[in-house]
Amino acid sequence: MRIGFVGVGRMGAPMVRRLVAAGHEVRALGRSGDARRRVSELGAEPVSFTAAVGTGAAAVVVCVFTDDQVRAVCLDTPLLASMPGGSVLIVHTTGSPRTAEDIAAQAAAHDIRVVDAPVSGGPPDIDAGTLTMFAGGTEDALARARPVLRCYGDPVLPVGPLGSGQRVKLVNNALFAAQLGLLTEAVRLASELGVDEATVLSALQHASGASRAAASVAAKGSVAAFHASVGEFIGKDVATVRTLAAELGATMGTLDAAINAQFFDTRRRS
């Protein structure tokens, strides 16, 4: 299968590597000489403009950092016009469900299906083929996307119509950020009780307070080290879920209070 790819970064690069290893013909966008060289090193064909990404592709994957970048790539370039009828566009970036819906409205004129498939996990999960994906879209769209997604994802979880993937991912990240907030408070309490952070993080892995958040922080050694590693990503998603909740008249309740207690309170930095 010919696959186009936009966003060969921290997450996109191992995805491209897995797609090439599975035997797919991958064209990936690289705007600079260095970017095109990195694409070549992954075994993919580098192209310098988005229309070349979509030309002849059965599927195009977009894995950029922000929602605004997704809109720019999909709505402000010839990408959709270059893709063949019957192809599928897969968006991995976490953002607003409305972005996926706006893209689908334009894609329909070109007979292109759209799947929003934000991910949970990191590069090691991609390398292992065990990245979790929350996939929103029609059954037909998901069927067209699965040959791509199964190259680096398991499980691929159908969660409803287009935009549902984003909604589930944003709820997940709000919960994760809240757990990190509670964990930060637990570490503070431990310190006041005379227990160092490394000791309490290690002990929690074997007790009822264990969680994926605690395990992720323990793997980095401290709350501060974890924040330095992924704080930008979680902070972006927290800002997005707050905005979406406000737009839809939903309330985050205690989740928001827990997030406010630690590093991922985006409003402190606004």
Accessible surface in RSA format (square Angstrom, percent):
REM  Atomic radii and reference values for relative SASA: ProtOr
REM  Chains: A
REM  Algorithm: Lee & Richards
REM  Probe-radius: 1.40
REM  Slices: 20
REM RES _ NUM      All-atoms   Total-Side   Main-Chain    Non-polar    All polar
REM                ABS   REL    ABS   REL    ABS   REL    ABS   REL    ABS   REL
RES MET A   1    86.73  44.9  36.22  24.0  50.51 120.3  51.89  44.1  34.84  46.2
RES ARG A   2    69.26  29.1  61.92  31.6   7.34  17.5  12.75  17.4  56.51  34.2
RES ILE A   3     0.00   0.0   0.00   0.0   0.00   0.0   0.00   0.0   0.00   0.0
RES GLY A   4     0.21   0.3   0.00   N/A   0.21   0.3   0.21   0.6   0.00   0.0
RES PHE A   5     0.00   0.0   0.00   0.0   0.00   0.0   0.00   0.0   0.00   0.0
RES VAL A   6     4.21   2.8   4.21   3.8   0.00   0.0   4.21   3.7   0.00   0.0
RES GLY A   7    17.75  21.9   0.00   N/A  17.75  21.9  14.51  39.8   3.24   7.3
RES VAL A   8    28.58  18.8   6.46   5.9  22.11  53.3   7.33   6.4  21.24  57.6
RES GLY A   9    40.47  49.9   0.00   N/A  40.47  49.9  38.58 105.9   1.88   4.2
RES ARG A  10   116.03  48.7  89.02  45.4  27.01  64.3  58.72  80.3  57.31  34.7
RES MET A  11    27.56  14.3  25.55  16.9   2.01   4.8  25.04  21.3   2.52   3.3
RES GLY A  12     0.77   0.9   0.00   N/A   0.77   0.9   0.00   0.0   0.77   1.7
RES ALA A  13    22.31  20.5  22.31  34.4   0.00   0.0  22.31  31.4   0.00   0.0
RES PRO A  14     8.11   5.9   8.07   7.4   0.04   0.2   8.07   6.7   0.04   0.3
RES MET A  15     0.01   0.0   0.01   0.0   0.00   0.0   0.01   0.0   0.00   0.0
RES VAL A  16     0.07   0.0   0.07   0.1   0.00   0.0   0.07   0.1   0.00   0.0
RES ARG A  17   114.25  48.0 113.16  57.7   1.09   2.6  56.00  76.5  58.25  35.3
RES ARG A  18    76.48  32.1  73.77  37.6   2.71   6.4  15.34  21.0  61.14  37.1
RES LEU A  19     0.00   0.0   0.00   0.0   0.00   0.0   0.00   0.0   0.00   0.0
RES VAL A  20    40.82  26.9  32.04  29.0   8.78  21.2  32.04  27.8   8.78  23.8
RES ALA A  21    87.25  80.2  45.66  70.5  41.58  94.6  57.01  80.3  30.24  80.1
RES ALA A  22    60.06  55.2  19.72  30.4  40.34  91.8  32.86  46.3  27.20  72.0
RES GLY A  23    64.11  79.1   0.00   N/A  64.11  79.1  34.60  95.0  29.50  66.1
RES HIS A  24    32.78  17.9  24.58  17.1   8.19  21.0  18.14  18.7  14.64  17.0
RES GLU A  25    83.31  47.8  74.86  56.6   8.46  20.1  42.77  82.7  40.54  33.1
RES VAL A  26     4.46   2.9   0.00   0.0   4.46  10.8   0.00   0.0   4.46  12.1
RES ARG A  27    40.64  17.1  40.64  20.7   0.00   0.0   1.16   1.6  39.48  23.9
RES ALA A  28     0.00   0.0   0.00   0.0   0.00   0.0   0.00   0.0   0.00   0.0
RES LEU A  29    18.65  10.4   9.16   6.5   9.50  23.9   9.16   6.4   9.50  25.6
RES GLY A  30     1.55   1.9   0.00   N/A   1.55   1.9   1.55   4.3   0.00   0.0
RES ARG A  31   150.14  63.0 125.46  64.0  24.68  58.8  65.52  89.6  84.62  51.3
RES SER A  32    57.66  48.7  51.18  68.3   6.48  14.9  48.42 103.1   9.24  12.9
RES GLY A  33    38.25  47.2   0.00   N/A  38.25  47.2  26.04  71.5  12.21  27.3
RES ASP A  34    79.49  55.7  76.30  75.9   3.19   7.5  16.52  38.9  62.96  62.8
RES ALA A  35    18.90  17.4  17.84  27.5   1.07   2.4  18.22  25.7   0.68   1.8
RES ARG A  36    78.46  32.9  78.01  39.8   0.45   1.1  21.80  29.8  56.66  34.3
RES ARG A  37   131.13  55.1 125.62  64.0   5.51  13.1  55.28  75.6  75.85  46.0
RES ARG A  38   128.80  54.1 127.70  65.1   1.09   2.6  58.81  80.4  69.98  42.4
RES VAL A  39     1.40   0.9   1.40   1.3   0.00   0.0   1.40   1.2   0.00   0.0
RES SER A  40    58.73  49.6  42.71  57.0  16.02  36.9  31.00  66.0  27.73  38.8
RES GLU A  41   136.48  78.4  96.89  73.3  39.58  94.2  49.16  95.1  87.31  71.3
RES LEU A  42    24.53  13.7  15.53  11.1   9.01  22.6  19.00  13.3   5.53  14.9
RES GLY A  43    51.51  63.5   0.00   N/A  51.51  63.5  27.36  75.1  24.16  54.1
RES ALA A  44     9.04   8.3   0.00   0.0   9.04  20.6   2.38   3.4   6.66  17.6
RES GLU A  45    78.70  45.2  72.51  54.9   6.19  14.7  35.15  68.0  43.55  35.6
RES PRO A  46    41.71  30.4  28.42  25.9  13.29  48.3  28.42  23.5  13.29  82.6
RES VAL A  47    15.83  10.4  10.60   9.6   5.23  12.6  15.83  13.8   0.00   0.0
RES SER A  48    54.27  45.9  40.84  54.5  13.42  30.9  17.82  37.9  36.45  51.1
RES PHE A  49   119.99  60.0 119.82  74.2   0.17   0.4 119.99  72.7   0.00   0.0
RES THR A  50     6.36   4.5   4.84   4.9   1.52   3.6   1.15   1.5   5.22   7.9
RES ALA A  51    25.77  23.7  25.30  39.0   0.47   1.1  25.30  35.6   0.47   1.3
RES ALA A  52    14.01  12.9  11.32  17.5   2.68   6.1  14.01  19.7   0.00   0.0
RES VAL A  53     0.21   0.1   0.00   0.0   0.21   0.5   0.00   0.0   0.21   0.6
RES GLY A  54     0.00   0.0   0.00   N/A   0.00   0.0   0.00   0.0   0.00   0.0
RES THR A  55    67.71  48.2  67.69  68.6   0.02   0.1  54.82  73.6  12.89  19.5
RES GLY A  56    42.29  52.2   0.00   N/A  42.29  52.2  22.71  62.3  19.58  43.8
RES ALA A  57     0.00   0.0   0.00   0.0   0.00   0.0   0.00   0.0   0.00   0.0
RES ALA A  58    45.09  41.5  33.94  52.4  11.15  25.4  40.16  56.6   4.94  13.1
RES ALA A  59     0.21   0.2   0.21   0.3   0.00   0.0   0.21   0.3   0.00   0.0
RES VAL A  60     0.00   0.0   0.00   0.0   0.00   0.0   0.00   0.0   0.00   0.0
RES VAL A  61     0.00   0.0   0.00   0.0   0.00   0.0   0.00   0.0   0.00   0.0
RES VAL A  62     0.00   0.0   0.00   0.0   0.00   0.0   0.00   0.0   0.00   0.0
RES CYS A  63    19.45  14.7  10.43  11.6   9.02  21.2   0.00   0.0  19.45  21.0
RES VAL A  64    29.80  19.6  16.21  14.7  13.59  32.7  22.15  19.2   7.65  20.7
RES PHE A  65    66.31  33.2  57.05  35.3   9.26  24.1  62.16  37.7   4.15  11.9
RES THR A  66    39.17  27.9  39.17  39.7   0.00   0.0  36.43  48.9   2.73   4.1
RES ASP A  67    35.91  25.2  33.11  33.0   2.80   6.6  17.83  42.0  18.08  18.0
RES ASP A  68   110.04  77.1 103.62 103.1   6.42  15.2  29.86  70.3  80.18  80.0
RES GLN A  69    81.28  45.5  79.04  57.8   2.24   5.3  28.71  61.1  52.57  39.9
RES VAL A  70     1.38   0.9   1.38   1.3   0.00   0.0   1.38   1.2   0.00   0.0
RES ARG A  71    78.44  32.9  78.36  39.9   0.08   0.2  26.28  35.9  52.15  31.6
RES ALA A  72    43.14  39.7  42.26  65.2   0.87   2.0  42.57  60.0   0.56   1.5
RES VAL A  73    13.45   8.9  13.02  11.8   0.43   1.0  13.45  11.7   0.00   0.0
RES CYS A  74     1.41   1.1   0.00   0.0   1.41   3.3   0.00   0.0   1.41   1.5
RES LEU A  75    38.21  21.3  15.24  10.9  22.97  57.7  16.19  11.4  22.02  59.3
RES ASP A  76   112.10  78.5  76.60  76.2  35.50  83.9  30.58  72.0  81.52  81.3
RES THR A  77    41.75  29.7  22.59  22.9  19.17  45.7  29.06  39.0  12.69  19.2
RES PRO A  78    79.33  57.8  71.91  65.6   7.42  27.0  79.08  65.3   0.26   1.6
RES LEU A  79     0.00   0.0   0.00   0.0   0.00   0.0   0.00   0.0   0.00   0.0
RES LEU A  80     7.64   4.3   7.55   5.4   0.09   0.2   7.55   5.3   0.09   0.2
RES ALA A  81    69.61  64.0  42.28  65.2  27.33  62.2  42.64  60.0  26.97  71.4
RES SER A  82    27.91  23.6   6.08   8.1  21.84  50.3  16.79  35.8  11.13  15.6
RES MET A  83     8.39   4.3   0.00   0.0   8.39  20.0   0.00   0.0   8.39  11.1
RES PRO A  84    51.40  37.5  40.27  36.7  11.13  40.5  51.40  42.4   0.00   0.0
RES GLY A  85    52.82  65.1   0.00   N/A  52.82  65.1  16.12  44.2  36.71  82.2
RES GLY A  86    20.25  25.0   0.00   N/A  20.25  25.0  13.70  37.6   6.55  14.7
RES SER A  87     4.11   3.5   0.99   1.3   3.12   7.2   3.71   7.9   0.40   0.6
RES VAL A  88     0.27   0.2   0.27   0.2   0.00   0.0   0.27   0.2   0.00   0.0
RES LEU A  89     0.00   0.0   0.00   0.0   0.00   0.0   0.00   0.0   0.00   0.0
RES ILE A  90     0.00   0.0   0.00   0.0   0.00   0.0   0.00   0.0   0.00   0.0
RES VAL A  91     4.78   3.1   4.78   4.3   0.00   0.0   4.78   4.1   0.00   0.0
RES HIS A  92     5.12   2.8   1.07   0.7   4.05  10.4   1.18   1.2   3.94   4.6
RES THR A  93     8.40   6.0   1.14   1.2   7.26  17.3   7.11   9.6   1.28   1.9
RES THR A  94     9.75   6.9   5.53   5.6   4.22  10.1   1.42   1.9   8.33  12.6
RES GLY A  95     0.86   1.1   0.00   N/A   0.86   1.1   0.86   2.3   0.00   0.0
RES SER A  96    23.73  20.0  22.43  29.9   1.30   3.0  20.42  43.5   3.31   4.6
RES PRO A  97     0.13   0.1   0.13   0.1   0.00   0.0   0.13   0.1   0.00   0.0
RES ARG A  98   106.42  44.7 106.33  54.2   0.09   0.2  39.51  54.0  66.90  40.5
RES THR A  99     5.20   3.7   5.18   5.3   0.03   0.1   3.87   5.2   1.34   2.0
RES ALA A 100     3.25   3.0   1.68   2.6   1.56   3.6   2.52   3.6   0.72   1.9
RES GLU A 101    68.01  39.0  60.96  46.1   7.05  16.8  30.72  59.4  37.29  30.4
RES ASP A 102    58.60  41.0  54.78  54.5   3.82   9.0  11.80  27.8  46.80  46.7
RES ILE A 103     0.14   0.1   0.14   0.1   0.00   0.0   0.14   0.1   0.00   0.0
RES ALA A 104    24.47  22.5  20.66  31.9   3.81   8.7  21.08  29.7   3.39   9.0
RES ALA A 105    75.33  69.3  47.87  73.9  27.46  62.5  58.73  82.7  16.60  44.0
RES GLN A 106    92.55  51.8  86.96  63.6   5.59  13.3  29.32  62.4  63.22  48.0
RES ALA A 107     0.00   0.0   0.00   0.0   0.00   0.0   0.00   0.0   0.00   0.0
RES ALA A 108    72.48  66.6  49.94  77.1  22.54  51.3  54.89  77.3  17.59  46.6
RES ALA A 109    92.00  84.6  47.23  72.9  44.77 101.9  60.16  84.7  31.84  84.3
RES HIS A 110    71.58  39.1  59.21  41.2  12.36  31.6  34.81  35.9  36.77  42.8
RES ASP A 111    78.75  55.2  72.94  72.6   5.81  13.7  31.97  75.2  46.78  46.7
RES ILE A 112     8.58   4.9   0.00   0.0   8.58  20.7   0.07   0.0   8.51  23.1
RES ARG A 113    64.11  26.9  59.26  30.2   4.85  11.6  21.11  28.9  43.00  26.1
RES VAL A 114     9.88   6.5   0.80   0.7   9.08  21.9   0.80   0.7   9.08  24.6
RES VAL A 115     0.00   0.0   0.00   0.0   0.00   0.0   0.00   0.0   0.00   0.0
RES ASP A 116     0.00   0.0   0.00   0.0   0.00   0.0   0.00   0.0   0.00   0.0
RES ALA A 117     0.00   0.0   0.00   0.0   0.00   0.0   0.00   0.0   0.00   0.0
RES PRO A 118     0.00   0.0   0.00   0.0   0.00   0.0   0.00   0.0   0.00   0.0
RES VAL A 119    15.89  10.5  13.88  12.6   2.00   4.8  13.88  12.1   2.00   5.4
RES SER A 120    24.43  20.6  17.74  23.7   6.69  15.4   4.69  10.0  19.74  27.7
RES GLY A 121    42.66  52.6   0.00   N/A  42.66  52.6  18.46  50.7  24.20  54.2
RES GLY A 122    10.96  13.5   0.00   N/A  10.96  13.5   8.90  24.4   2.05   4.6
RES PRO A 123    30.66  22.3  30.66  27.9   0.00   0.0  30.66  25.3   0.00   0.0
RES PRO A 124    98.01  71.4  89.25  81.4   8.76  31.8  93.17  76.9   4.84  30.1
RES ASP A 125    50.12  35.1  49.07  48.8   1.05   2.5   3.21   7.5  46.92  46.8
RES ILE A 126     0.00   0.0   0.00   0.0   0.00   0.0   0.00   0.0   0.00   0.0
RES ASP A 127    75.82  53.1  60.56  60.3  15.26  36.1  27.48  64.7  48.35  48.2
RES ALA A 128    67.45  62.0  37.55  57.9  29.90  68.0  47.83  67.4  19.62  52.0
RES GLY A 129    10.43  12.9   0.00   N/A  10.43  12.9   2.24   6.2   8.19  18.3
RES THR A 130    67.89  48.3  58.68  59.5   9.21  21.9  52.14  70.0  15.75  23.8
RES LEU A 131     0.00   0.0   0.00   0.0   0.00   0.0   0.00   0.0   0.00   0.0
RES THR A 132    26.59  18.9  26.31  26.7   0.28   0.7   9.87  13.3  16.72  25.3
RES MET A 133     0.00   0.0   0.00   0.0   0.00   0.0   0.00   0.0   0.00   0.0
RES PHE A 134    20.63  10.3  20.63  12.8   0.00   0.0  20.63  12.5   0.00   0.0
RES ALA A 135     0.11   0.1   0.11   0.2   0.00   0.0   0.11   0.2   0.00   0.0
RES GLY A 136     0.00   0.0   0.00   N/A   0.00   0.0   0.00   0.0   0.00   0.0
RES GLY A 137     8.37  10.3   0.00   N/A   8.37  10.3   0.75   2.0   7.62  17.1
RES THR A 138    89.12  63.4  80.84  82.0   8.28  19.7  85.34 114.6   3.78   5.7
RES GLU A 139   156.49  89.8 146.12 110.5  10.37  24.7  61.72 119.4  94.77  77.4
RES ASP A 140    61.85  43.3  53.96  53.7   7.89  18.7  35.95  84.6  25.90  25.8
RES ALA A 141     1.80   1.7   1.80   2.8   0.00   0.0   1.80   2.5   0.00   0.0
RES LEU A 142    14.50   8.1  14.50  10.4   0.00   0.0  14.50  10.2   0.00   0.0
RES ALA A 143    61.81  56.8  46.17  71.3  15.64  35.6  50.13  70.6  11.69  31.0
RES ARG A 144    85.75  36.0  76.27  38.9   9.48  22.6  28.51  39.0  57.24  34.7
RES ALA A 145     0.00   0.0   0.00   0.0   0.00   0.0   0.00   0.0   0.00   0.0
RES ARG A 146    90.91  38.2  90.74  46.3   0.17   0.4  37.29  51.0  53.62  32.5
RES PRO A 147    31.95  23.3  31.04  28.3   0.91   3.3  31.04  25.6   0.91   5.7
RES VAL A 148     0.00   0.0   0.00   0.0   0.00   0.0   0.00   0.0   0.00   0.0
RES LEU A 149     0.13   0.1   0.13   0.1   0.00   0.0   0.13   0.1   0.00   0.0
RES ARG A 150   170.88  71.7 151.06  77.0  19.82  47.2  49.86  68.1 121.02  73.3
RES CYS A 151    14.87  11.2   5.67   6.3   9.20  21.6   7.42  18.8   7.45   8.0
RES TYR A 152     0.00   0.0   0.00   0.0   0.00   0.0   0.00   0.0   0.00   0.0
RES GLY A 153     4.10   5.1   0.00   N/A   4.10   5.1   0.00   0.0   4.10   9.2
RES ASP A 154    93.74  65.7  86.91  86.5   6.84  16.2  15.89  37.4  77.85  77.6
RES PRO A 155    58.25  42.5  57.07  52.0   1.18   4.3  58.25  48.1   0.00   0.0
RES VAL A 156    21.39  14.1   7.29   6.6  14.10  34.0   7.29   6.3  14.10  38.3
RES LEU A 157    69.85  38.9  69.85  50.0   0.00   0.0  69.85  49.1   0.00   0.0
RES PRO A 158    78.92  57.5  56.00  51.1  22.92  83.3  56.10  46.3  22.82 141.8
RES VAL A 159    47.11  31.0  17.38  15.7  29.73  71.6  26.28  22.8  20.83  56.5
RES GLY A 160    30.40  37.5   0.00   N/A  30.40  37.5  24.38  66.9   6.02  13.5
RES PRO A 161   100.49  73.2  95.15  86.7   5.34  19.4  99.79  82.4   0.70   4.4
RES LEU A 162    36.75  20.5  27.09  19.4   9.66  24.3  27.09  19.0   9.66  26.0
RES GLY A 163     0.00   0.0   0.00   N/A   0.00   0.0   0.00   0.0   0.00   0.0
RES SER A 164    15.41  13.0  15.19  20.3   0.22   0.5   5.36  11.4  10.04  14.1
RES GLY A 165     0.00   0.0   0.00   N/A   0.00   0.0   0.00   0.0   0.00   0.0
RES GLN A 166     4.68   2.6   4.68   3.4   0.00   0.0   0.00   0.0   4.68   3.5
RES ARG A 167    89.96  37.8  88.29  45.0   1.68   4.0  46.28  63.2  43.69  26.5
RES VAL A 168    54.67  36.0  51.79  46.9   2.88   6.9  54.13  47.0   0.54   1.5
RES LYS A 169    16.61   8.1  16.61  10.2   0.00   0.0   4.79   4.3  11.82  12.6
RES LEU A 170     1.09   0.6   1.09   0.8   0.01   0.0   1.09   0.8   0.00   0.0
RES VAL A 171    93.96  61.8  92.79  84.0   1.17   2.8  93.96  81.6   0.00   0.0
RES ASN A 172    50.61  34.9  45.23  43.7   5.38  13.0   9.63  23.2  40.98  39.6
RES ASN A 173     7.40   5.1   7.40   7.2   0.00   0.0   0.19   0.5   7.21   7.0
RES ALA A 174     2.52   2.3   2.48   3.8   0.05   0.1   2.48   3.5   0.05   0.1
RES LEU A 175    87.01  48.5  87.01  62.2   0.00   0.0  87.01  61.1   0.00   0.0
RES PHE A 176    37.10  18.6  36.22  22.4   0.87   2.3  36.88  22.4   0.21   0.6
RES ALA A 177     0.00   0.0   0.00   0.0   0.00   0.0   0.00   0.0   0.00   0.0
RES ALA A 178     3.99   3.7   3.99   6.2   0.00   0.0   3.99   5.6   0.00   0.0
RES GLN A 179    60.50  33.8  56.23  41.1   4.28  10.2  17.21  36.6  43.29  32.8
RES LEU A 180     5.80   3.2   5.09   3.6   0.70   1.8   5.09   3.6   0.70   1.9
RES GLY A 181     0.08   0.1   0.00   N/A   0.08   0.1   0.08   0.2   0.00   0.0
RES LEU A 182   113.21  63.0 108.80  77.8   4.41  11.1 109.14  76.6   4.08  11.0
RES LEU A 183    14.45   8.0  10.90   7.8   3.55   8.9  14.05   9.9   0.40   1.1
RES THR A 184    29.42  20.9  28.47  28.9   0.95   2.3  28.30  38.0   1.13   1.7
RES GLU A 185    60.99  35.0  59.70  45.2   1.28   3.1  27.36  52.9  33.62  27.5
RES ALA A 186    40.90  37.6  32.34  49.9   8.56  19.5  37.52  52.8   3.38   9.0
RES VAL A 187    18.71  12.3  18.30  16.6   0.42   1.0  18.30  15.9   0.42   1.1
RES ARG A 188   111.27  46.7 105.10  53.6   6.16  14.7  63.86  87.3  47.41  28.7
RES LEU A 189    90.14  50.2  90.14  64.5   0.00   0.0  90.14  63.3   0.00   0.0
RES ALA A 190     7.92   7.3   4.88   7.5   3.04   6.9   7.72  10.9   0.20   0.5
RES SER A 191    74.73  63.2  58.70  78.3  16.04  36.9  22.73  48.4  52.01  72.9
RES GLU A 192   123.02  70.6  84.32  63.8  38.70  92.2  43.36  83.9  79.66  65.0
RES LEU A 193   129.02  71.9  98.48  70.5  30.54  76.8 103.37  72.6  25.64  69.0
RES GLY A 194    70.59  87.1   0.00   N/A  70.59  87.1  36.35  99.8  34.24  76.7
RES VAL A 195    59.08  38.9  54.56  49.4   4.51  10.9  58.36  50.7   0.71   1.9
RES ASP A 196    87.06  61.0  75.06  74.7  12.00  28.4  49.69 117.0  37.36  37.3
RES GLU A 197    48.52  27.9  41.94  31.7   6.58  15.7  16.25  31.4  32.27  26.4
RES ALA A 198    65.23  60.0  56.28  86.9   8.94  20.3  58.87  82.9   6.35  16.8
RES THR A 199    71.82  51.1  65.06  66.0   6.77  16.1  51.48  69.1  20.34  30.7
RES VAL A 200    24.64  16.2  23.74  21.5   0.89   2.2  24.64  21.4   0.00   0.0
RES LEU A 201     3.04   1.7   3.04   2.2   0.00   0.0   3.04   2.1   0.00   0.0
RES SER A 202    65.61  55.4  60.09  80.2   5.51  12.7  30.93  65.9  34.68  48.6
RES ALA A 203    57.12  52.5  44.75  69.1  12.37  28.1  53.00  74.6   4.11  10.9
RES LEU A 204    36.62  20.4  36.62  26.2   0.00   0.0  36.62  25.7   0.00   0.0
RES GLN A 205    59.49  33.3  37.78  27.6  21.72  51.7  29.57  62.9  29.92  22.7
RES HIS A 206   159.92  87.4 120.55  83.8  39.38 100.7  88.45  91.2  71.47  83.2
RES ALA A 207    57.28  52.7  38.43  59.3  18.85  42.9  49.05  69.1   8.23  21.8
RES SER A 208   126.42 106.8  81.90 109.3  44.52 102.6  58.95 125.5  67.47  94.5
RES GLY A 209    43.89  54.1   0.00   N/A  43.89  54.1  28.66  78.6  15.23  34.1
RES ALA A 210    49.18  45.2  27.91  43.1  21.27  48.4  28.07  39.5  21.11  55.9
RES SER A 211    41.99  35.5  24.79  33.1  17.21  39.6  33.32  71.0   8.67  12.1
RES ARG A 212   178.74  75.0 164.15  83.7  14.59  34.7  64.89  88.7 113.85  69.0
RES ALA A 213     0.46   0.4   0.46   0.7   0.00   0.0   0.46   0.6   0.00   0.0
RES ALA A 214     0.91   0.8   0.83   1.3   0.08   0.2   0.83   1.2   0.08   0.2
RES ALA A 215    43.74  40.2  37.64  58.1   6.11  13.9  39.05  55.0   4.69  12.4
RES SER A 216    30.67  25.9  22.84  30.5   7.83  18.0  12.91  27.5  17.77  24.9
RES VAL A 217     0.49   0.3   0.49   0.4   0.00   0.0   0.49   0.4   0.00   0.0
RES ALA A 218    32.62  30.0  14.25  22.0  18.37  41.8  15.58  21.9  17.04  45.1
RES ALA A 219    90.28  83.0  46.62  72.0  43.66  99.3  59.43  83.7  30.85  81.7
RES LYS A 220   104.91  51.2  83.11  51.0  21.80  51.9  39.35  35.4  65.56  69.8
RES GLY A 221    40.93  50.5   0.00   N/A  40.93  50.5  31.38  86.1   9.55  21.4
RES SER A 222    26.57  22.5  26.57  35.5   0.00   0.0  18.06  38.5   8.51  11.9
RES VAL A 223    17.43  11.5  17.20  15.6   0.22   0.5  17.20  14.9   0.22   0.6
RES ALA A 224    61.77  56.8  54.70  84.4   7.07  16.1  55.71  78.5   6.06  16.0
RES ALA A 225    39.98  36.8  28.92  44.6  11.07  25.2  36.10  50.8   3.88  10.3
RES PHE A 226    14.95   7.5  14.95   9.3   0.00   0.0  14.95   9.1   0.00   0.0
RES HIS A 227    53.39  29.2  51.00  35.4   2.39   6.1  36.45  37.6  16.93  19.7
RES ALA A 228    88.47  81.3  50.01  77.2  38.46  87.5  58.97  83.0  29.50  78.1
RES SER A 229    45.67  38.6  18.29  24.4  27.38  63.1  18.50  39.4  27.17  38.1
RES VAL A 230    23.81  15.7  23.55  21.3   0.26   0.6  23.81  20.7   0.00   0.0
RES GLY A 231     3.14   3.9   0.00   N/A   3.14   3.9   1.49   4.1   1.65   3.7
RES GLU A 232   126.11  72.4 107.22  81.1  18.88  45.0  47.97  92.8  78.14  63.8
RES PHE A 233    63.35  31.7  63.35  39.2   0.00   0.0  63.35  38.4   0.00   0.0
RES ILE A 234    16.80   9.6  16.80  12.5   0.00   0.0  16.80  12.1   0.00   0.0
RES GLY A 235     2.97   3.7   0.00   N/A   2.97   3.7   2.75   7.5   0.22   0.5
RES LYS A 236    42.63  20.8  31.44  19.3  11.19  26.6  35.83  32.2   6.80   7.2
RES ASP A 237     7.37   5.2   7.32   7.3   0.06   0.1   0.00   0.0   7.37   7.4
RES VAL A 238     0.08   0.1   0.00   0.0   0.08   0.2   0.08   0.1   0.00   0.0
RES ALA A 239    39.42  36.2  36.18  55.8   3.24   7.4  38.34  54.0   1.08   2.9
RES THR A 240    26.36  18.7  21.32  21.6   5.04  12.0  13.19  17.7  13.17  19.9
RES VAL A 241    12.64   8.3  12.64  11.4   0.00   0.0  12.64  11.0   0.00   0.0
RES ARG A 242    29.42  12.4  22.25  11.3   7.17  17.1  23.71  32.4   5.71   3.5
RES THR A 243    76.92  54.7  71.01  72.0   5.91  14.1  49.78  66.9  27.14  41.0
RES LEU A 244    13.79   7.7  12.89   9.2   0.90   2.3  13.64   9.6   0.15   0.4
RES ALA A 245    13.43  12.3   9.97  15.4   3.45   7.9  13.21  18.6   0.22   0.6
RES ALA A 246    78.90  72.5  50.19  77.5  28.71  65.3  58.96  83.0  19.94  52.8
RES GLU A 247    91.54  52.6  57.21  43.3  34.32  81.7  30.93  59.8  60.61  49.5
RES LEU A 248    89.36  49.8  56.06  40.1  33.30  83.7  62.12  43.6  27.23  73.3
RES GLY A 249    67.36  83.1   0.00   N/A  67.36  83.1  35.95  98.6  31.41  70.4
RES ALA A 250    59.09  54.3  41.37  63.8  17.72  40.3  49.41  69.6   9.68  25.6
RES THR A 251   127.65  90.8  97.39  98.7  30.26  72.1  70.91  95.3  56.74  85.8
RES MET A 252    30.84  16.0  15.68  10.4  15.16  36.1  16.96  14.4  13.88  18.4
RES GLY A 253    52.20  64.4   0.00   N/A  52.20  64.4  42.18 115.7  10.03  22.5
RES THR A 254   115.89  82.4 105.81 107.3  10.08  24.0  72.54  97.4  43.35  65.5
RES LEU A 255    57.99  32.3  55.75  39.9   2.24   5.6  56.83  39.9   1.16   3.1
RES ASP A 256    28.12  19.7  28.12  28.0   0.00   0.0   7.47  17.6  20.66  20.6
RES ALA A 257    62.90  57.8  48.92  75.5  13.98  31.8  52.85  74.4  10.05  26.6
RES ALA A 258    11.44  10.5   4.89   7.5   6.55  14.9  11.11  15.6   0.32   0.9
RES ILE A 259     0.00   0.0   0.00   0.0   0.00   0.0   0.00   0.0   0.00   0.0
RES ASN A 260    43.87  30.3  41.89  40.5   1.98   4.8  16.53  39.8  27.34  26.4
RES ALA A 261    40.02  36.8  20.41  31.5  19.61  44.6  28.87  40.6  11.15  29.5
RES GLN A 262     5.78   3.2   0.68   0.5   5.10  12.1   4.96  10.6   0.82   0.6
RES PHE A 263    83.66  41.9  73.69  45.6   9.97  25.9  78.72  47.7   4.94  14.1
RES PHE A 264     4.01   2.0   4.01   2.5   0.00   0.0   4.01   2.4   0.00   0.0
RES ASP A 265    10.94   7.7  10.59  10.5   0.34   0.8   0.06   0.1  10.88  10.8
RES THR A 266    23.26  16.5  19.00  19.3   4.25  10.1  15.59  20.9   7.67  11.6
RES ARG A 267   120.30  50.5 107.44  54.8  12.85  30.6  61.68  84.3  58.62  35.5
RES ARG A 268   157.66  66.2 119.72  61.0  37.93  90.3  58.60  80.1  99.05  60.0
RES ARG A 269   149.41  62.7 112.09  57.1  37.33  88.9  78.73 107.6  70.68  42.8
RES SER A 270   125.56 106.1  55.55  74.1  70.01 161.3  77.58 165.2  47.98  67.2
END  Absolute sums over single chains surface
CHAIN  1 A    11792.4       9048.6       2743.8       7048.5       4743.9
END  Absolute sums over all chains
TOTAL         11792.4       9048.6       2743.8       7048.5       4743.9
